[in-house]
Amino acid sequence: MASSDPKAHNNPDFQLQEIFNVKDKVCLVTGGGSGIGLMLVQALAVNGAKVYICGRTEEKLQQVADTYNQGISGQIIPITCDISKKNEIAGLYDQLSKKEQRLDILINNAGISTKTFQTEASSADEMKKNLFENQDATFEDWDDIYRTNVSQCWFMSTAFLPMLDKATQQQHGWSSTIINITSISGQVKTSQHHPQYNASKAAQIHLTRMLAEEIQVNGLKIRVNNIAPGVFPSEMTAGESGANQKSHVPKDKYESKVPAARPGNDRDMAGTLLFCATCQYLNGQTITVDGGYTLAAGR
């Protein structure tokens, strides 16, 4: 702010703990039991946030809480819920609203990938055989992936609007936020052999901007953005996770595809999340963190 005092300054505002402060924030992360979801949970909880993690597997969630609650200033609290079912989302809202007065940060991270298909073909007949006549090519498969990757984002976000709105009203200078975890698969022009997954992620990216618009039109100060990761270690990319719910990305997944010549790591994701969560001037945007993948692949 301008001042007539030549020595007036606001240097303290530029301290990292002020810019990226999530201390005492109340957060909810879906699919927080492994992979990118676990990175998000750690980034928040290690920096003082109270983080509720929800998923379908109680054992996995409890393992995360037992392992990663050690030596942190925040807290990780597991809640079992199938967020692909509307009645369970309603139940999750009721449960959380009885524990907390507000919700500062909602992260829709849960997602699935299903069948892969040979998209390369030397003729129209071969392409039809690969993509239509293939027994794995079903409406049910597309429905399942859209239900988990797209529909649940809409219903989770709209269900928690009252708690998110309370967070904004109760804290001067803070606007609560919804962060959807999408993918560069929703940005690139190729199907990467899983067209139903890529289409769902493209839909999720547009849903982010659409939801941000509908919320602001109604006068609510709730920001909605999405993070589109490239190749990061997760059960989806690696096929498995270790006892600590962390994964390792095989070299062939990134060697010739990522200009950074490595997969993304925990710090890459943590820094991106803390920026999205705390930047009060960011709304309706896609933040791509991919080591240059989309530069090489094209959009």
Number of C-alpha atoms within 10 A of each C-alpha: 5 7 8 6 7 7 6 10 11 7 7 10 10 10 10 9 12 12 14 18 18 24 17 17 20 25 25 25 24 28 26 28 29 24 23 27 22 23 22 24 30 24 20 28 26 21 20 19 25 23 26 21 26 23 20 16 15 15 13 18 25 18 16 24 18 13 14 18 17 12 9 14 15 21 23 28 17 24 19 17 19 19 26 22 14 15 11 14 20 15 13 20 16 13 12 17 15 9 8 10 13 24 24 26 27 25 28 26 23 25 23 16 17 14 13 16 16 14 17 11 12 7 9 9 9 15 15 13 15 18 19 12 12 12 9 15 16 12 9 10 16 17 14 17 20 22 18 19 26 27 21 21 28 16 16 22 22 13 17 21 20 15 20 28 19 17 24 20 16 12 11 8 8 16 24 29 31 31 26 28 27 31 26 24 23 22 20 18 13 15 17 14 15 17 20 22 26 23 19 27 25 18 17 24 26 18 21 27 18 13 20 22 15 11 16 15 10 8 8 18 21 23 28 29 26 28 22 20 22 21 22 26 24 21 19 18 16 17 12 16 16 10 10 13 18 18 21 17 20 13 11 8 15 20 13 13 19 21 16 14 14 18 22 21 13 16 12 16 20 18 13 17 23 18 15 25 25 19 15 16 8 15 22 20 18 22 18 19 20 23 22 15 22 20 13 13 14 10 12
